Amino acid sequence: MSQNRINEFDDEYTNSTFGFTEEITDENFYIPTEADYIDFGEEEVDWDVAANRPGLWENIRRKKEREDKNYKPAKTEKEGRPTQEQLKKAQSEGAKSDPRKTPAPKKDQKKGSKKNKPDSAKDDKGKITFSKSTTDKLKQAVTDHNKKGKGPKASLGMLKAVYRRGAGAYSTSHAPKMSRDGWAMARVRAFLYLLKNGRPSNTNYKQDNDLLPSGHKRSSKAEMSSKQKKALDKNKDGKVTKEDFELLRKDKKSDKTEAKLPKKKMYIYKNPRTSERKAFDRRGNYKDGEVQLVYVNTVYASEYQGRKVKLGKPFRTPDGPKKMSVYVKNEKGNVVKVNFGDPNMEIKKDNPARRKSFRARHKCDNPGPRWKARYWSCKAW
């Protein structure tokens, strides 16, 4: 087995057992309500992403302070910095050199199938025929997945469609020293991971979302929930029609008009030692302890408020990707989001034997740093 596959299995085990740490983005940043928070007895700090997440120029200023005389500004294009066209060309050449994106050898390139008709893999209900050994492998994969009871159940029809798609894709993109069967089974494993965890191990994997059950959050055939239908039913006639979307567009126009109205100004001051920022209603002289705060700029309240979270205090995440999450600072001082806990299981820490077993298995006497999921999983037990 290659080292890459070993690393993939290791990552899958770690993610499913403990959880994972991720950088904060606009997509995964979630502001919990007070009811979401859970007290783990850890030290907590209020953190405002709008004020404390520095932009490009603040990062440059910090780098100048850090490197002092050794600081060198980035080169301009005249001084030899690559242009955007050169960067794009280098990236495309890198993609071309990736063996996984090159066609298989000509002897392995196939088009169509003698056994299976075209479009038989368009859904999980197509009649697809494989050899007995391949069918038995897929049946076993279905049994193993459903036995674990994590995520929606798999069906043989789903895995047959995924396998056939993977076998067909082998002709246009392959991995050296990997057979067509191995390539197709790797895609089946990726699909089962997505089914179980609610998210793919590789964010670029979206080709089989149409085979997911409609209740899966990544499913491309998911129907609107009753709440979504109710929210879209603007004229309250019990149906979502074209008229509702016209009313929705009018609402958006009125929101934009309101956004142009004058808003309350906030005056931002910064602690020159810690770079922490604070907002005040008016200009003035302010201190943080004995440190004189420095005026930075003026923003409107809507740009500054409403993005506060607590660092070091876990909160429930009903929509996943795990049972709970917590914002903490990592070893570099950056705030990251740690996701931990199996959403499909309840912990039994009130049972002394189970608690002792869990802590022994996961080495909770030395749980590692606070910015890793194992630390918080152990803390929960």
C-alpha positions in Angstrom: 0.0 0.0 0.0 1.4 3.4 -0.9 2.2 6.1 1.7 -0.5 8.3 0.3 -3.2 5.7 0.9 -1.8 5.1 4.4 -2.0 8.9 5.1 -5.6 9.0 3.7 -6.7 6.1 6.0 -5.0 7.8 8.9 -6.7 11.1 8.2 -10.1 9.4 7.8 -9.6 7.5 11.2 -8.5 10.7 13.0 -11.4 12.8 11.5 -14.0 10.2 12.3 -12.7 9.5 15.8 -11.8 13.0 17.0 -12.6 15.7 14.5 -10.5 18.2 12.6 -9.2 21.7 12.7 -9.8 24.2 9.9 -9.0 27.8 9.1 -11.9 30.3 9.5 -13.7 31.3 6.3 -16.9 33.1 5.5 -18.5 29.8 4.8 -17.7 28.0 8.0 -17.8 31.0 10.4 -20.7 30.5 12.7 -21.9 32.8 15.5 -23.4 30.7 18.3 -26.2 31.9 20.5 -25.7 31.9 24.3 -27.9 28.7 24.4 -25.4 27.0 22.1 -22.4 27.4 24.3 -21.3 24.6 26.7 -19.1 25.3 29.7 -16.0 23.1 29.7 -14.3 25.1 32.5 -11.8 26.5 30.1 -10.6 30.1 30.1 -12.7 32.1 27.5 -12.1 35.3 25.7 -14.4 37.5 23.6 -13.2 37.8 20.0 -14.6 40.0 17.2 -13.6 38.8 13.7 -14.3 42.2 12.2 -11.9 43.9 14.6 -9.3 41.3 15.2 -8.8 39.6 11.9 -6.1 41.8 10.3 -6.1 42.7 6.6 -3.2 42.9 4.1 -1.8 46.2 5.3 -1.9 45.3 9.0 0.0 42.1 8.1 2.6 44.1 6.2 3.0 46.5 9.2 3.5 43.6 11.6 6.0 42.1 9.3 8.0 45.4 9.2 8.0 45.5 13.0 9.0 41.9 13.2 11.9 42.0 10.7 12.9 45.6 11.3 16.0 46.3 9.2 15.8 42.9 7.5 12.4 43.7 6.0 12.3 43.7 2.2 9.1 44.7 0.3 7.7 42.3 -2.3 9.2 42.8 -5.8 7.3 44.6 -8.4 6.8 43.1 -11.9 9.6 45.4 -13.2 11.9 43.9 -10.6 11.1 40.4 -11.6 7.9 39.5 -9.9 5.8 37.0 -12.1 2.8 38.5 -13.8 -0.7 37.1 -13.4 -0.4 35.5 -16.9 2.9 33.8 -15.9 1.4 32.5 -12.6 -1.7 31.1 -14.4 0.6 29.4 -17.0 2.8 27.9 -14.3 -0.4 26.6 -12.5 -1.8 25.0 -15.7 1.6 23.4 -16.5 1.7 22.0 -13.0 -1.8 20.5 -13.5 -0.7 19.0 -16.8 2.3 17.3 -15.1 0.0 15.7 -12.5 -0.2 12.0 -13.5 -3.7 11.7 -12.1 -5.0 14.2 -14.7 -3.4 12.4 -17.7 -5.2 9.8 -19.8 -4.6 6.1 -19.2 -2.3 4.2 -21.6 -4.0 3.6 -25.0 -4.4 -0.1 -24.3 -6.5 0.8 -21.2 -8.6 3.4 -22.8 -12.2 2.1 -23.2 -15.3 3.7 -24.4 -18.7 2.2 -23.4 -19.4 -1.3 -22.2 -20.6 -4.5 -23.9 -22.6 -5.5 -20.7 -24.0 -2.1 -19.7 -26.0 0.4 -21.7 -25.1 4.1 -22.0 -26.5 6.2 -19.1 -27.0 3.1 -16.9 -25.0 5.0 -14.2 -27.0 8.2 -14.3 -28.8 7.2 -11.1 -28.9 4.4 -8.5 -31.8 2.5 -10.3 -29.9 1.6 -13.5 -29.4 -2.1 -14.4 -25.6 -2.5 -14.1 -23.9 -5.8 -14.5 -20.4 -6.6 -13.1 -18.4 -9.8 -12.4 -19.3 -11.8 -9.3 -16.1 -10.7 -7.5 -16.8 -7.0 -8.1 -20.5 -7.3 -7.1 -19.5 -9.2 -3.9 -17.0 -6.4 -3.1 -19.7 -3.8 -3.5 -22.2 -5.8 -1.5 -19.7 -6.1 1.4 -19.0 -2.4 1.3 -22.8 -1.7 1.6 -23.0 -4.1 4.5 -20.0 -2.7 6.3 -21.2 0.9 5.9 -24.8 0.2 7.0 -23.6 -1.9 10.0 -21.7 1.1 11.4 -24.9 3.2 11.5 -23.2 6.4 10.7 -24.9 8.7 8.1 -27.6 7.7 5.6 -27.6 4.1 4.5 -25.9 3.0 1.3 -27.5 0.8 -1.4 -26.0 -1.5 -3.9 -27.4 0.6 -6.7 -25.6 3.7 -5.5 -22.2 1.9 -5.3 -22.7 0.2 -8.7 -23.3 3.6 -10.3 -20.3 5.2 -8.6 -18.0 2.2 -9.5 -19.1 2.4 -13.2 -18.4 6.1 -13.3 -15.0 5.6 -11.7 -14.1 2.8 -14.1 -15.2 5.1 -17.0 -13.2 8.0 -15.7 -10.0 5.9 -15.6 -9.7 6.3 -19.3 -9.3 10.0 -19.1 -7.6 10.4 -15.7 -5.6 7.7 -13.9 -3.0 7.1 -11.3 0.2 5.2 -12.3 0.5 1.7 -11.0 -3.3 1.6 -10.2 -5.7 -0.7 -12.0 -9.1 0.3 -13.4 -10.7 -1.7 -10.5 -8.5 0.1 -7.9 -9.4 3.5 -9.4 -13.2 2.7 -9.3 -13.0 1.3 -5.8 -11.2 4.4 -4.6 -14.1 6.5 -5.9 -16.5 4.1 -4.1 -14.6 4.6 -0.8 -14.7 8.4 -1.3 -18.4 8.2 -1.8 -19.0 6.2 1.4 -16.8 8.7 3.3 -19.0 11.5 2.0 -22.2 9.5 2.9 -20.9 8.8 6.4 -19.3 12.2 7.4 -21.6 14.6 5.5 -18.6 16.1 3.7 -16.0 14.8 1.2 -12.4 14.1 2.2 -11.5 16.1 -0.9 -13.4 19.3 -1.4 -13.2 18.9 -5.2 -15.2 15.7 -5.1 -18.7 16.7 -6.3 -19.3 14.4 -9.2 -21.5 11.9 -7.4 -23.7 14.3 -5.3 -26.7 13.4 -7.4 -26.5 9.8 -6.1 -26.8 10.9 -2.4 -30.1 10.5 -0.7 -32.3 13.7 -0.8 -31.9 14.1 2.9 -28.1 14.5 2.7 -27.0 18.1 2.9 -24.7 17.7 -0.1 -27.3 16.1 -2.3 -28.0 17.9 -5.5 -31.5 16.5 -5.6 -32.4 17.5 -2.0 -35.9 18.9 -1.7 -36.6 22.1 0.2 -37.4 21.7 3.8 -40.8 22.9 5.2 -39.0 25.9 6.8 -37.4 26.8 3.5 -40.7 26.6 1.7 -42.4 28.7 4.3 -39.7 31.3 4.1 -40.0 31.5 0.3 -43.8 31.6 0.3 -44.0 35.4 0.3 -47.6 35.7 -0.7 -48.7 33.0 1.9 -50.7 30.9 -0.6 -49.1 27.6 0.5 -47.1 27.3 -2.7 -43.7 28.5 -4.0 -44.4 30.2 -7.3 -42.9 32.7 -9.7 -44.8 35.5 -7.9 -43.0 34.6 -4.6 -39.6 35.1 -6.3 -40.7 38.5 -7.7 -41.7 39.6 -4.2 -38.3 38.3 -2.9 -36.5 40.5 -5.5 -38.5 43.5 -4.3 -37.5 42.8 -0.7 -33.9 42.7 -1.8 -34.2 46.1 -3.5 -35.8 47.6 -0.4 -32.9 46.2 1.7 -30.4 47.9 -0.6 -32.3 51.2 -0.2 -32.2 50.9 3.6 -28.5 50.0 3.4 -27.8 53.5 1.8 -29.3 55.3 4.8 -26.9 56.8 7.3 -25.6 54.4 10.0 -24.1 54.9 13.4 -20.3 55.5 13.3 -17.9 53.5 15.4 -14.4 54.8 16.2 -11.8 52.0 16.2 -8.8 52.2 18.5 -5.9 49.7 18.7 -3.6 48.6 21.5 -0.1 49.1 19.9 1.4 46.2 22.0 -1.2 43.5 21.4 -2.8 44.8 18.2 -6.2 44.2 19.8 -8.9 46.6 18.6 -11.8 48.2 20.4 -14.8 50.3 19.2 -16.1 53.5 20.8 -19.1 55.7 20.1 -17.0 58.9 19.9 -13.4 60.2 19.4 -11.3 60.6 22.5 -8.3 59.5 24.5 -8.6 55.9 25.7 -6.4 53.5 27.6 -6.2 49.7 28.0 -4.8 49.5 31.5 -1.7 51.6 31.3 -1.3 51.4 27.5 -2.5 54.4 25.4 -4.8 53.2 22.6 -4.1 54.6 19.1 -6.9 55.7 16.8 -7.1 53.6 13.6 -10.2 54.5 11.6 -13.9 55.0 11.5 -16.4 52.3 10.4 -20.2 52.0 10.5 -21.7 49.9 13.2 -23.0 47.3 10.7 -19.5 46.7 9.5 -18.1 46.2 13.0 -20.8 44.6 15.2 -22.4 41.2 15.2 -19.3 39.1 14.6 -18.3 38.3 18.2 -17.6 34.8 19.4 -15.9 33.4 22.5 -12.5 31.7 22.3 -12.1 28.6 24.3 -15.8 27.9 24.9 -17.3 25.0 22.9 -20.7 25.3 21.3 -23.2 22.8 19.7 -23.3 22.7 15.9 -26.7 21.2 14.9 -25.8 21.4 11.2 -22.4 19.8 11.6 -19.9 19.0 10.4 -19.3 17.5 13.9 -21.3 17.5 17.2 -19.5 20.5 18.6 -17.0 23.2 17.6 -14.8 25.7 19.4 -12.7 28.7 18.4 -9.1 28.7 19.7 -5.8 30.2 18.9 -3.3 27.9 17.3 0.5 27.8 17.7 0.9 30.7 15.3 -1.6 32.9 17.2 -4.3 32.6 14.5 -7.8 31.8 15.5 -9.0 28.5 14.0 -12.2 26.4 14.3 -11.9 23.0 15.9 -14.7 20.5 15.1 -15.1 17.5 17.4 -17.5 14.8 18.6 -19.6 12.2 16.7 -23.0 13.8 15.9 -24.6 10.3 15.8 -23.5 9.2 19.3 -24.0 10.2 22.9 -21.1 10.0 25.3 -21.5 7.9 28.4 -19.0 9.6 30.7 -21.4 9.0 33.7 -20.4 5.3 33.3 -17.0 5.0 35.1 -15.9 2.0 33.1 -16.7 3.6 29.7 -15.1 6.9 30.7 -11.9 5.1 31.9 -11.8 3.0 28.6 -12.3 6.1 26.4 -9.6 8.1 28.2 -7.2 5.2 28.1 -7.8 4.4 24.4 -7.3 8.0 23.3 -4.4 8.8 25.7 -6.3 11.6 27.4 -3.6 12.0 30.2 -1.7 13.8 27.4 -4.4 15.1 25.0 -2.1 17.3 23.0 -2.5 21.1 22.2 -5.8 23.0 22.5 -6.0 23.6 18.7 -6.5 19.9 18.1 -9.7 17.9 18.2 -8.4 15.2 20.5 -7.8 17.8 23.3 -11.5 18.8 23.3 -12.8 15.2 22.8 -10.9 14.2 25.9 -12.1 17.3 27.7 -15.7 16.2 27.0 -15.0 12.9 28.7 
